[in-house]
Amino acid sequence: MEGTQGAPILVSSDLRVFPKGYGTCQRVRWFLGEVAELLQKHNPSRVAIRGFEGRSRDSAFEERVQHEAMIYLGAAQAGMTDVSRKVQSQIAKDFGLKGRARYLKGMDTTALSGFDALHQKTKDAVLAAWCSLQP
């Protein structure tokens, strides 16, 4: 994303499908490669991670933690130091919405053209990036 919170521009968005049948080492290596490719292609000044908010600490949680670690590692390898992890309540607070996740549902997203047509996972990632822009 580029611009400001009041005038955001979605430069690019994409959904990546994880390869099937990969073990843990292969999966995190693949993910780190994807992160490195995106950072090299877009050369961002900061990275925002949409944080996991599930309650269970099952294998999906463990995989998510591993993937978030690969984002931090990829950013560090690219020489970046500005990486933030945002959960819904932080996103709402950053937008001045009283710091409650439920307020995101009624948020005015018309400033970002095409937001409503995005996949829900993409919307979550875009909101994390959007709130990380300068006001």
C-alpha positions in Angstrom: 0.0 0.0 0.0 1.0 3.6 -0.6 -0.4 6.9 0.4 -1.9 7.9 3.8 -4.7 6.6 6.0 -6.9 9.2 4.5 -5.9 8.6 0.9 -4.7 4.9 0.7 -3.7 3.3 -2.6 -3.6 -0.5 -2.9 -0.6 -1.1 -5.2 -1.0 -4.9 -5.3 -2.8 -7.8 -3.6 -2.5 -11.5 -4.1 -3.5 -14.7 -2.5 -0.8 -17.4 -2.4 -1.7 -21.1 -2.0 0.6 -23.2 0.2 2.0 -26.2 -1.6 0.4 -29.5 -0.5 2.5 -32.3 1.0 5.3 -30.2 2.3 6.9 -31.0 5.6 7.6 -28.2 8.1 11.1 -27.4 6.8 10.0 -27.3 3.2 6.9 -25.2 4.0 8.7 -22.5 6.0 11.5 -22.4 3.4 8.9 -22.0 0.6 7.2 -19.2 2.6 10.4 -17.4 3.3 11.1 -17.4 -0.4 7.7 -15.9 -1.1 8.3 -13.2 1.5 11.7 -12.4 0.0 10.3 -12.2 -3.5 7.5 -9.8 -2.4 9.9 -7.6 -0.5 12.3 -7.4 -3.4 9.5 -6.7 -5.9 7.8 -4.0 -3.9 10.6 -2.6 -1.7 8.3 -1.4 1.1 9.4 0.9 3.8 7.5 -1.1 6.4 5.7 -4.5 6.8 2.5 -5.0 8.7 1.4 -8.5 9.7 -2.2 -9.3 10.3 -1.8 -11.2 13.6 -3.4 -14.5 14.5 -6.3 -14.2 16.9 -7.5 -17.7 17.4 -7.9 -19.1 20.8 -6.7 -22.6 20.3 -3.0 -23.5 20.4 -3.3 -26.3 17.8 -1.2 -27.1 14.8 -2.8 -24.2 12.8 -1.6 -21.9 15.5 1.9 -23.4 15.4 2.1 -23.0 11.6 0.9 -19.4 11.9 3.6 -18.6 14.4 6.2 -20.1 12.1 4.9 -18.1 9.1 5.0 -14.9 11.1 8.6 -15.7 12.1 9.5 -16.1 8.4 8.0 -12.6 7.7 10.2 -11.1 10.4 13.2 -13.1 9.2 12.6 -12.1 5.5 12.3 -8.4 6.5 15.5 -8.6 8.6 17.3 -10.2 5.7 16.1 -7.4 3.5 17.6 -4.9 6.0 14.2 -3.7 7.3 13.5 -2.8 10.9 9.9 -1.5 10.7 7.7 -4.6 11.1 4.4 -4.4 13.0 1.9 -7.1 14.0 -1.6 -6.0 14.1 -4.7 -7.7 15.6 -8.2 -6.4 15.0 -8.5 -4.3 18.2 -5.2 -2.5 17.4 -6.3 -1.9 13.8 -9.6 -0.4 15.1 -7.6 1.8 17.6 -5.2 2.9 14.9 -8.2 4.1 12.8 -9.7 5.9 15.9 -12.5 3.4 16.3 -12.4 3.0 20.1 -10.0 0.0 20.0 -12.7 -2.6 19.6 -12.7 -5.1 16.8 -16.5 -4.9 16.3 -16.2 -1.3 15.1 -14.2 -2.5 12.0 -17.4 -4.0 10.6 -19.0 -0.6 10.2 -15.8 1.2 9.1 -16.1 3.5 6.1 -13.8 1.9 3.5 -14.8 4.1 0.6 -11.4 5.8 0.6 -9.9 2.6 -0.7 -11.3 1.8 -4.1 -12.3 -1.8 -4.6 -12.0 -2.8 -1.0 -15.4 -4.4 -0.8 -14.6 -6.7 -3.7 -11.5 -8.2 -2.0 -11.4 -11.7 -0.5 -11.9 -11.6 3.3 -8.3 -12.7 4.0 -7.1 -10.0 1.7 -9.3 -7.5 3.4 -7.8 -8.5 6.8 -4.2 -8.0 5.4 -5.1 -4.7 3.7 -6.6 -3.3 6.9 -3.4 -4.1 8.8 -1.3 -2.4 6.1 -3.8 0.5 5.8 -3.7 1.4 9.5 0.1 1.3 9.3 0.2 4.2 6.8 0.8 7.7 8.1 -2.4 9.5 9.1 
